[in-house]
Amino acid sequence: MNMDITKQDFGRFVTERRRAAGLTQRQLAERLHVTESAVSKWERGLSYPDITLVQAIASELGVSGQELISASEDHEGRAEKRDARSYRGWRNAILWSTLFAWAAAVITCFIVNLSVQHTLSWFWVVLPAVGLAFSLTTLPLLPVPRPGWLALAGATICLMALLLVVWMQFAAGSWLAITVSGVLFGLLLVFAPIWVALLELPAGLARHRTLLTLVIDTVALIVFLLIVFVALGYPELWVWPVLPILAIGATPIWVTALAIRYLPLSGLAIAAIVTAFLGACAPVINRAIEAVLGTGEPWTLDLSTWNAATMDANIQFLIFIACMGAALLLGLAAVVRAVSGRRAGIAEAQ
């Protein structure tokens, strides 16, 4: 028994709960298969019941075993149970109402399309569209393993089916390959870090999940751009200038991510290095892309004059200065923290 309460506290609690349940001492004793005298001793604070009777007593008094042992009602626990029951009720109501709604929509469209056109035409557009809505709203509520991933897979399959039906019936063309590859690339871009984090990898590879994610996303982007330009009929543009521009644009992302992941420095020091690097990239990236495209013009820097000839250079220079200033402040903060930490360590050692 819990020693934080006295026998009198326990007795008062049992008495209150017995009366609330509408039971006499004799009735409670009969249900528990003990003597009425034993119940009387509990309530008068003369003795505790045997530990084997705790759950049975709690059940008869309408409380939990923990409430009986602590001689107090667990209002918070009861509120959580009520909330859980309410949530399950709403969840089941939403589940069955949406299931009925989607089924009714499919059956209604099937009947209308068949009775009016005497064939199934636009119904094939409705079917995957309803499947997409079902996957996003109702499927996550079903008692299935990994409902989130199942909903994502179902929504993706239904979306692909919808695009295919529209392409076959209404608008054939190269847009299908571009759209499908764009959707798949978007899924990889968003969910690849999660998938990689959940994978059970060998110890040597597990330390490089960031690098693995970067490789997956970069390869996916290269393939997506290849599909786009092949579908448009300009595969030669993928080789030049698309790939060089992609390399230029991806470099800051790669460098930043790898610096954050692998540099054995404090957070402030890494932030200073990354900020300085990104500040240096501001003027360099634009000039590099212009060089690839062959559209480069003289770089005119004049902070006293803001017009079409100086606007880009002035803005890039100010970004460069701002980033370098921020990097300097972050670097100083990193040094101060490191010195303070070293002094604190020496003081503790002494």
Order of alpha helices (4+ residues) and beta strands (2+ residues): alpha-alpha-alpha-alpha-alpha-alpha-alpha-alpha-alpha-alpha-alpha-alpha-alpha-alpha
